[in-house]
Amino acid sequence: MAERIVSMHAAHRSGKEVVDGFLSRPSAGSERPAIVLVHGYRGLDDGQRTVTRRFAQEGFVCLSPDLFHGKTYQTLEDCALKKTSLDIPRAVHNIADSVPYLRKLPWVGDKKVAVLGFCMGGGLALYALAQSKAFAAGVIYYQSLFPDPEDLKDIAAPMLCHYGTDDPGTTQTEIDLFRQSLDKHKKKYEIAMYPGAGHAFLNNPQSKNVANRQAAEKSVTQTAKWLRKALA
């Protein structure tokens, strides 16, 4: 049964800048494990807010940092330009620096924190896992930003990775290369495949594709179960 939640604007310091964000958490005030959710190339849009709320209903304190600093993008051309122009080190620092902020909240305290990313955010989550030991687990949804294999070697946390079989952005070849890199570096991971599902099957709530909707529900259930164990 979904928990009642409360959602609100959030902000945390990252170096010399303040990063806005969107936070959802269970209304019941006990300490909970947390998830930092990393948005895709549209930015912190309504779809990202929806999935932030969705995982909060599963019992986690959920924070989506706004890596585009107030801007969202709609057209393929604008979204792709923003992704390919992104200052990746800055974005990764913004993600990692959200953990000390979460630790200050009475709803998180010393509980473990995971990072979960969609599309572009999936790749950023991989960088964050490799460069910060603050995350106890990682969930990767169909990354469309692909780090060099050598940039994955410092990942220590376990990962759960989700992909659709009908995804032109994150192809089977990319998934196989990723798997080879993880095996080479002896990483602990699981890969879940969803027949007929395309790209952004979870963070695009407007999708009318039945396979996408089924993959979205199944993946959330699997992720929540996996994270409860990984963050225990």
Backbone bond lengths (Angstrom), bond angles and torsions (degrees), N, CA, C in turn:
res aa  C-N    CA-C-N  psi(-1)  N-CA   C-N-CA  omega(-1)  CA-C   N-CA-C  phi
1 M - - - 1.461 - - 1.525 109.76 -
2 A 1.323 116.55 130.84 1.463 120.92 -178.31 1.520 111.02 -64.90
3 E 1.309 115.41 137.59 1.458 120.35 177.41 1.527 110.61 -78.24
4 R 1.326 116.19 151.87 1.453 119.76 170.37 1.520 108.26 -71.16
5 I 1.329 115.43 142.09 1.462 119.63 -176.07 1.522 110.72 -130.99
6 V 1.322 115.16 165.23 1.454 123.11 170.87 1.520 106.76 -130.34
7 S 1.336 116.42 139.35 1.460 121.71 -175.25 1.518 110.08 -128.43
8 M 1.352 116.19 151.90 1.465 119.30 -173.55 1.518 111.59 -167.25
9 H 1.331 114.58 166.08 1.456 121.54 171.80 1.526 109.05 -66.64
10 A 1.331 116.04 146.52 1.458 121.32 176.30 1.521 108.32 -137.84
11 A 1.329 116.70 167.26 1.470 121.57 176.84 1.515 108.78 -160.07
12 H 1.332 115.81 142.11 1.458 119.80 176.64 1.523 110.03 -140.85
13 R 1.326 114.95 156.79 1.462 120.31 179.97 1.516 110.07 -85.49
14 S 1.344 114.71 138.85 1.461 121.88 175.21 1.517 107.29 -138.28
15 G 1.331 116.14 100.37 1.458 119.61 -174.02 1.508 110.80 64.14
16 K 1.331 116.44 -123.76 1.461 120.79 -178.37 1.520 112.73 -93.58
17 E 1.323 117.94 0.92 1.461 119.58 -177.83 1.526 111.26 -116.58
18 V 1.326 115.03 161.42 1.458 122.01 174.27 1.517 107.73 -110.07
19 V 1.321 115.98 128.65 1.458 122.50 -176.47 1.521 109.20 -104.22
20 D 1.322 116.75 117.90 1.460 120.40 175.10 1.528 110.06 -71.18
21 G 1.320 115.43 166.29 1.448 119.10 178.44 1.510 111.22 -168.81
22 F 1.323 114.86 -175.87 1.459 122.87 179.78 1.517 107.67 -130.66
23 L 1.334 116.45 125.85 1.465 121.79 -175.98 1.522 110.46 -119.99
24 S 1.329 115.49 135.37 1.459 122.03 172.18 1.520 108.06 -129.10
25 R 1.316 115.83 142.04 1.469 119.65 -179.86 1.526 109.50 -150.64
26 P 1.337 116.60 157.97 1.463 119.07 174.10 1.528 110.78 -60.38
27 S 1.312 116.09 141.85 1.467 120.05 179.89 1.521 112.18 -66.49
28 A 1.327 116.40 -33.17 1.462 119.67 175.45 1.523 108.64 -64.33
29 G 1.325 116.42 129.92 1.454 121.10 -163.52 1.506 118.58 -87.13
30 S 1.307 119.92 17.86 1.463 119.86 -179.97 1.529 110.22 -78.11
31 E 1.353 116.76 161.88 1.453 121.21 177.19 1.531 110.48 -65.69
32 R 1.319 116.17 137.70 1.460 122.28 -178.87 1.530 109.99 -133.32
33 P 1.338 117.82 154.47 1.460 119.64 168.19 1.519 109.80 -61.43
34 A 1.321 116.16 157.12 1.466 120.26 -175.31 1.519 111.09 -123.06
35 I 1.342 114.20 157.46 1.459 121.97 175.25 1.527 108.51 -130.03
36 V 1.326 116.38 130.01 1.459 121.70 168.61 1.520 106.42 -95.49
37 L 1.336 116.85 115.74 1.461 121.95 -178.02 1.531 109.56 -99.42
38 V 1.319 116.37 128.79 1.464 121.45 -175.25 1.527 109.16 -107.64
39 H 1.320 115.44 119.74 1.469 120.70 -173.41 1.529 112.48 -73.01
40 G 1.313 114.54 166.33 1.456 121.83 176.65 1.519 111.53 -88.28
41 Y 1.344 115.64 -161.78 1.462 118.97 -169.90 1.520 115.01 -78.23
42 R 1.323 117.23 1.50 1.469 119.05 172.54 1.526 111.62 -86.49
43 G 1.312 116.53 -18.68 1.458 120.27 -178.23 1.520 111.92 97.01
44 L 1.306 115.93 -166.73 1.461 121.74 -178.85 1.530 108.67 -81.02
45 D 1.327 115.50 75.13 1.458 121.87 -175.15 1.529 110.76 -97.70
46 D 1.321 116.66 -172.02 1.463 120.42 -178.37 1.528 111.85 -63.13
47 G 1.329 117.43 -35.44 1.454 119.97 178.07 1.517 112.13 -63.24
48 Q 1.336 116.71 -40.44 1.467 120.30 178.35 1.528 110.85 -67.48
49 R 1.311 116.84 -38.50 1.465 119.96 176.65 1.538 110.78 -63.08
50 T 1.336 115.70 -38.18 1.461 119.86 -179.89 1.523 111.42 -62.86
51 V 1.345 117.65 -45.69 1.465 119.05 -178.53 1.528 111.09 -72.32
52 T 1.339 116.94 -28.47 1.466 119.49 175.34 1.522 109.73 -62.96
53 R 1.314 116.18 -45.83 1.466 120.86 175.99 1.533 111.44 -62.64
54 R 1.328 115.54 -39.47 1.467 119.45 -176.00 1.529 111.48 -61.84
55 F 1.318 117.25 -44.19 1.458 118.96 179.92 1.526 111.93 -74.45
56 A 1.327 117.90 -26.59 1.461 119.69 173.28 1.527 110.30 -64.84
57 Q 1.330 116.79 -36.03 1.468 120.56 177.63 1.528 111.69 -64.38
58 E 1.327 116.05 -19.86 1.468 120.72 176.61 1.526 112.42 -85.10
59 G 1.334 116.98 -1.40 1.456 119.65 173.68 1.512 116.26 107.24
60 F 1.344 117.22 14.18 1.453 120.83 -178.69 1.530 110.95 -111.08
61 V 1.334 116.19 151.06 1.458 120.99 168.16 1.525 106.28 -82.56
62 C 1.325 117.44 120.69 1.461 121.62 -169.86 1.529 111.16 -120.41
63 L 1.316 115.63 127.90 1.463 121.79 179.24 1.520 109.73 -124.96
64 S 1.328 116.59 125.74 1.458 122.51 172.10 1.524 108.66 -108.26
65 P 1.332 118.65 103.93 1.469 120.15 176.47 1.532 110.16 -70.41
66 D 1.322 115.99 146.21 1.461 121.58 179.52 1.529 109.01 -91.93
67 L 1.316 116.45 93.14 1.463 121.32 -176.33 1.519 112.72 -76.35
68 F 1.337 117.91 -11.57 1.461 121.82 177.42 1.524 111.56 -101.80
69 H 1.321 116.70 4.48 1.469 123.01 169.53 1.538 112.59 53.89
70 G 1.331 113.63 56.49 1.455 120.43 172.18 1.512 116.03 96.11
71 K 1.328 117.98 -6.98 1.460 120.20 -177.87 1.533 111.18 -108.37
72 T 1.322 115.53 143.32 1.463 121.39 171.11 1.522 107.96 -125.05
73 Y 1.321 116.13 159.25 1.457 121.99 -175.03 1.521 109.06 -131.28
74 Q 1.341 116.15 147.79 1.461 120.29 -173.36 1.525 113.30 -119.95
75 T 1.321 118.05 -45.20 1.457 119.66 -175.72 1.526 109.98 -79.21
76 L 1.330 115.32 153.32 1.463 120.40 178.43 1.520 110.96 -57.02
77 E 1.330 117.05 -42.33 1.461 120.79 -178.34 1.531 111.44 -62.63
78 D 1.338 116.46 -46.20 1.459 120.11 -178.46 1.533 111.19 -67.55
79 C 1.331 115.73 -42.08 1.467 119.80 -179.60 1.528 110.83 -63.50
80 A 1.315 116.35 -45.50 1.459 120.36 -178.28 1.524 111.06 -65.80
81 L 1.327 117.03 -39.04 1.463 119.81 178.50 1.523 110.85 -63.09
82 K 1.337 116.23 -41.58 1.463 119.43 179.72 1.529 110.48 -64.34
83 K 1.334 116.96 -44.18 1.466 119.78 -179.10 1.522 111.43 -62.90
84 T 1.323 116.90 -45.20 1.457 120.04 -176.09 1.528 112.83 -77.13
85 S 1.340 116.76 -10.26 1.466 121.33 175.58 1.525 112.43 -99.51
86 L 1.316 117.26 -0.68 1.461 121.65 -170.30 1.530 112.48 -64.62
87 D 1.312 115.89 137.73 1.464 122.57 170.31 1.529 106.72 -80.48
88 I 1.328 116.39 94.21 1.459 120.71 -173.09 1.520 112.88 -62.95
89 P 1.336 120.71 -46.89 1.480 119.42 178.98 1.528 112.58 -57.83
90 R 1.327 116.57 -40.40 1.468 119.43 178.31 1.517 111.14 -62.66
91 A 1.336 116.76 -44.47 1.460 120.61 -179.74 1.529 111.24 -62.77
92 V 1.328 116.67 -41.90 1.467 120.09 -179.50 1.522 110.73 -65.07
93 H 1.327 116.79 -39.87 1.471 119.46 176.09 1.521 110.90 -62.89
94 N 1.335 116.77 -41.66 1.470 120.20 177.83 1.522 111.22 -58.64
95 I 1.334 116.49 -39.32 1.464 121.32 179.47 1.525 110.89 -67.47
96 A 1.323 116.33 -51.26 1.470 120.65 -177.13 1.524 111.78 -63.65
97 D 1.328 116.14 -35.11 1.468 119.49 -177.57 1.516 113.22 -74.88
98 S 1.328 117.28 -5.48 1.458 119.61 175.45 1.529 111.70 -74.77
99 V 1.341 117.36 -21.18 1.463 120.01 -176.63 1.533 112.30 -67.66
100 P 1.340 119.99 -46.92 1.477 118.49 176.46 1.528 112.92 -58.15
101 Y 1.344 115.90 -34.10 1.469 119.29 176.19 1.526 111.01 -63.70
102 L 1.329 116.46 -47.21 1.456 119.88 179.14 1.523 111.53 -60.83
103 R 1.318 116.55 -36.86 1.468 120.45 -179.31 1.537 111.94 -63.75
104 K 1.323 116.56 -25.23 1.469 120.33 178.91 1.531 112.50 -76.11
105 L 1.326 116.49 -17.00 1.458 119.70 -176.86 1.522 110.58 -78.81
106 P 1.321 118.00 136.70 1.470 119.75 178.36 1.520 112.54 -65.64
107 W 1.335 116.74 -14.37 1.464 120.68 -178.97 1.532 111.91 -84.26
108 V 1.352 117.21 -9.41 1.465 121.31 -178.27 1.523 111.15 -120.05
109 G 1.330 116.74 -58.04 1.461 120.34 179.56 1.517 111.97 59.38
110 D 1.327 116.53 -124.48 1.462 121.76 -177.19 1.526 113.68 -93.42
111 K 1.322 117.66 8.38 1.459 120.20 179.43 1.539 110.29 -65.80
112 K 1.315 116.13 156.53 1.461 120.35 -177.91 1.526 111.58 -73.99
113 V 1.350 114.35 157.15 1.461 121.64 -176.60 1.528 109.06 -125.96
114 A 1.330 116.27 136.18 1.467 122.90 174.26 1.521 109.39 -111.30
115 V 1.329 115.79 160.66 1.463 121.16 171.07 1.519 107.75 -117.76
116 L 1.333 115.81 138.09 1.461 122.46 -176.27 1.515 107.50 -136.22
117 G 1.337 117.21 125.73 1.457 119.24 -176.14 1.510 113.35 -131.68
118 F 1.356 115.28 148.57 1.452 123.24 179.67 1.528 110.04 -113.81
119 C 1.330 116.79 134.42 1.465 121.63 172.09 1.531 110.45 55.29
120 M 1.322 117.71 -119.76 1.458 120.93 173.69 1.521 110.47 -51.93
121 G 1.332 116.04 -41.84 1.456 121.02 -179.61 1.507 113.49 -65.64
122 G 1.346 117.70 -23.85 1.450 120.06 175.11 1.513 111.30 -65.22
123 G 1.339 115.84 -42.82 1.460 119.47 176.06 1.511 112.33 -65.67
124 L 1.334 116.98 -40.49 1.464 120.47 177.94 1.525 110.84 -64.50
125 A 1.325 116.50 -36.46 1.468 119.65 177.38 1.524 110.68 -63.64
126 L 1.328 117.60 -36.94 1.465 120.64 176.75 1.529 110.54 -63.40
127 Y 1.323 117.27 -44.46 1.462 120.11 176.05 1.528 110.99 -60.21
128 A 1.330 116.30 -42.58 1.464 120.16 -179.08 1.523 111.12 -63.34
129 L 1.322 117.08 -41.08 1.468 121.00 178.05 1.516 111.19 -63.51
130 A 1.331 116.72 -36.04 1.460 120.65 -178.45 1.523 112.47 -76.28
131 Q 1.328 116.90 -30.64 1.460 120.48 -171.84 1.521 114.30 -102.17
132 S 1.332 117.27 -11.12 1.462 121.08 -178.96 1.519 109.89 -132.58
133 K 1.315 115.77 136.43 1.470 120.91 176.20 1.526 111.30 -93.48
134 A 1.327 116.42 11.44 1.467 120.52 -177.47 1.521 112.17 -76.15
135 F 1.338 117.26 -17.12 1.460 120.60 -174.83 1.523 110.61 -101.39
136 A 1.330 115.66 128.26 1.463 121.28 -178.35 1.521 112.44 -87.88
137 A 1.330 117.69 -11.92 1.461 121.80 -179.64 1.518 108.83 -162.46
138 G 1.337 115.10 158.02 1.456 120.22 177.86 1.516 111.33 -134.46
139 V 1.332 116.40 139.61 1.465 121.97 174.88 1.521 107.00 -122.14
140 I 1.332 115.55 123.92 1.456 121.22 -175.01 1.524 108.95 -115.61
141 Y 1.326 115.47 120.77 1.456 120.88 174.90 1.527 109.18 -105.55
142 Y 1.347 115.96 112.23 1.474 124.61 170.18 1.534 113.19 36.04
143 Q 1.345 115.93 61.75 1.464 119.22 -179.18 1.526 110.86 -57.27
144 S 1.347 115.41 136.52 1.465 121.43 176.39 1.521 110.77 -116.39
145 L 1.309 115.93 11.33 1.453 124.59 171.88 1.527 104.76 -125.11
146 F 1.330 116.06 121.05 1.457 120.26 -167.01 1.527 111.37 -114.48
147 P 1.335 118.38 104.00 1.458 120.40 178.20 1.530 111.85 -63.90
148 D 1.310 115.72 154.88 1.460 120.56 172.47 1.533 108.95 -59.04
149 P 1.328 118.22 141.51 1.464 119.56 179.48 1.523 114.31 -52.35
150 E 1.326 116.79 -35.05 1.468 119.35 -179.86 1.522 112.28 -68.75
151 D 1.340 116.52 -21.76 1.463 120.07 178.13 1.518 112.41 -78.04
152 L 1.333 116.67 -4.54 1.462 120.52 179.07 1.532 112.30 -97.92
153 K 1.312 117.31 -8.76 1.468 119.40 -168.92 1.525 113.61 -67.79
154 D 1.331 117.83 -21.93 1.468 120.30 -178.09 1.524 113.18 -91.69
155 I 1.319 117.98 3.07 1.463 120.07 176.61 1.526 109.55 -67.16
156 A 1.329 116.13 127.13 1.464 121.17 179.38 1.527 112.67 -111.39
157 A 1.323 116.97 -23.66 1.463 120.95 -175.22 1.525 111.18 -80.53
158 P 1.330 118.01 151.15 1.467 120.97 174.12 1.520 110.68 -69.40
159 M 1.338 115.53 154.28 1.458 120.66 -177.64 1.520 111.28 -132.35
160 L 1.323 115.17 145.86 1.463 123.70 170.06 1.522 106.37 -119.88
161 C 1.345 116.91 126.11 1.462 120.94 -172.15 1.526 109.96 -124.81
162 H 1.338 116.12 132.95 1.461 122.41 -174.66 1.528 111.20 -116.80
163 Y 1.359 116.29 135.93 1.462 120.97 179.72 1.524 110.93 -146.07
164 G 1.333 115.43 146.31 1.451 121.00 170.13 1.519 110.11 -92.09
165 T 1.328 116.81 152.86 1.464 119.80 -179.69 1.529 112.44 -82.29
166 D 1.343 117.65 -9.96 1.463 121.94 -177.91 1.526 109.47 -118.88
167 D 1.333 115.67 57.38 1.461 122.03 -172.62 1.528 109.32 -121.50
168 P 1.341 118.36 104.93 1.466 120.29 -179.63 1.525 113.09 -73.41
169 G 1.328 117.91 -14.80 1.462 121.18 -179.57 1.513 113.00 -88.09
170 T 1.322 116.22 -36.17 1.465 121.60 177.07 1.524 106.00 -122.78
171 T 1.320 115.74 87.45 1.455 122.06 -170.69 1.525 111.63 -77.91
172 Q 1.323 115.07 168.85 1.461 120.01 176.47 1.523 110.95 -60.82
173 T 1.324 116.99 -34.95 1.470 120.16 176.87 1.520 110.92 -61.67
174 E 1.330 116.88 -44.29 1.467 120.01 177.95 1.526 111.06 -62.99
175 I 1.321 116.62 -41.17 1.477 120.59 179.23 1.522 109.76 -62.96
176 D 1.341 117.34 -42.47 1.458 120.75 179.60 1.525 111.74 -64.78
177 L 1.322 117.37 -41.28 1.467 120.60 177.47 1.530 110.92 -63.23
178 F 1.315 115.46 -40.35 1.468 120.93 178.30 1.523 110.30 -63.31
179 R 1.315 116.23 -45.72 1.459 120.85 179.20 1.542 110.40 -60.51
180 Q 1.326 116.34 -42.48 1.463 120.07 178.68 1.524 111.62 -61.08
181 S 1.333 116.40 -40.05 1.466 120.34 179.15 1.527 111.33 -65.69
182 L 1.328 116.22 -42.15 1.461 119.83 179.30 1.525 111.04 -65.83
183 D 1.315 116.18 -40.62 1.468 119.78 177.98 1.529 110.96 -65.14
184 K 1.313 115.92 -41.26 1.471 120.39 179.61 1.519 110.81 -57.63
185 H 1.324 116.04 -41.47 1.468 120.96 -176.88 1.526 112.32 -94.06
186 K 1.344 115.90 6.62 1.471 121.78 174.44 1.532 112.02 58.24
187 K 1.319 115.01 49.72 1.453 120.48 179.10 1.528 110.67 -88.49
188 K 1.322 115.01 155.70 1.458 121.23 177.80 1.529 107.85 -95.78
189 Y 1.341 115.83 116.98 1.463 118.88 -175.71 1.522 110.82 -154.66
190 E 1.321 114.31 161.30 1.462 123.17 170.88 1.516 108.16 -130.82
191 I 1.317 116.95 143.37 1.461 121.65 176.29 1.526 108.94 -120.47
192 A 1.333 115.36 127.83 1.469 121.75 177.46 1.521 108.46 -112.67
193 M 1.330 116.34 127.58 1.463 122.38 179.18 1.528 109.69 -109.54
194 Y 1.347 116.14 143.70 1.456 121.82 -176.32 1.536 109.30 -123.91
195 P 1.333 117.71 106.68 1.464 121.32 -176.20 1.534 112.60 -58.66
196 G 1.323 115.58 129.28 1.457 121.69 175.63 1.512 115.00 82.39
197 A 1.312 118.09 -9.26 1.467 120.49 -178.42 1.526 110.55 -80.63
198 G 1.326 115.75 145.40 1.450 121.41 179.61 1.512 112.09 -103.27
199 H 1.312 114.87 -161.21 1.463 120.17 -178.94 1.535 109.82 -74.73
200 A 1.306 115.63 151.87 1.474 122.61 174.93 1.524 112.47 57.67
201 F 1.330 117.00 36.11 1.468 118.63 -176.59 1.518 113.80 -67.79
202 L 1.337 117.55 -20.48 1.464 118.96 177.56 1.519 112.44 -98.79
203 N 1.328 118.00 -43.62 1.463 119.46 -173.84 1.519 113.58 -91.08
204 N 1.333 116.69 18.14 1.460 121.91 171.08 1.521 108.36 -124.74
205 P 1.335 117.31 78.31 1.477 121.18 -172.61 1.521 114.06 -62.22
206 Q 1.347 117.88 -16.22 1.459 120.33 -178.51 1.532 112.54 -80.22
207 S 1.321 117.13 -5.16 1.462 120.27 -176.82 1.534 111.09 -57.67
208 K 1.328 115.88 132.99 1.465 121.37 176.80 1.522 111.82 -99.78
209 N 1.337 116.60 0.29 1.452 121.87 179.83 1.526 110.01 -71.69
210 V 1.327 117.13 122.16 1.460 121.32 -176.74 1.525 111.00 -60.88
211 A 1.332 117.03 -42.45 1.469 120.44 179.32 1.520 110.91 -61.95
212 N 1.327 117.44 -37.85 1.463 120.74 178.00 1.521 111.15 -64.86
213 R 1.328 116.47 -44.41 1.464 119.63 -178.78 1.532 110.73 -65.44
214 Q 1.317 116.50 -40.61 1.457 119.97 178.49 1.518 110.94 -65.85
215 A 1.337 116.94 -41.14 1.463 120.86 178.32 1.522 110.74 -64.43
216 A 1.318 116.66 -38.27 1.462 120.46 179.72 1.521 110.71 -60.90
217 E 1.330 116.79 -50.02 1.463 119.87 -178.15 1.521 111.71 -65.84
218 K 1.313 116.55 -43.91 1.464 119.90 -178.89 1.522 111.01 -64.34
219 S 1.333 116.58 -40.86 1.467 119.33 -176.94 1.516 112.05 -69.63
220 V 1.322 117.40 -36.46 1.464 119.70 177.77 1.525 110.62 -64.22
221 T 1.331 115.93 -44.16 1.465 119.89 178.65 1.522 110.93 -61.17
222 Q 1.340 116.54 -45.43 1.456 120.57 -179.81 1.524 111.52 -65.61
223 T 1.334 116.30 -42.72 1.465 120.26 -179.28 1.514 111.40 -64.07
224 A 1.323 117.44 -44.96 1.461 120.47 -179.53 1.525 110.94 -61.03
225 K 1.315 116.31 -43.54 1.476 120.38 178.69 1.519 110.31 -63.39
226 W 1.323 116.67 -45.17 1.466 121.65 -178.85 1.533 111.13 -64.33
227 L 1.325 116.62 -42.25 1.465 119.83 -178.66 1.521 112.27 -69.30
228 R 1.321 117.39 -35.23 1.464 118.82 177.80 1.533 110.56 -59.32
229 K 1.316 116.19 -35.93 1.466 120.51 177.46 1.525 110.89 -76.40
230 A 1.331 116.93 -46.33 1.466 120.90 -176.08 1.517 112.51 -66.24
231 L 1.334 116.86 -31.23 1.469 121.28 -176.75 1.525 112.72 -100.31
232 A 1.309 116.97 6.90 1.478 119.85 -178.06 1.524 110.73 -67.17
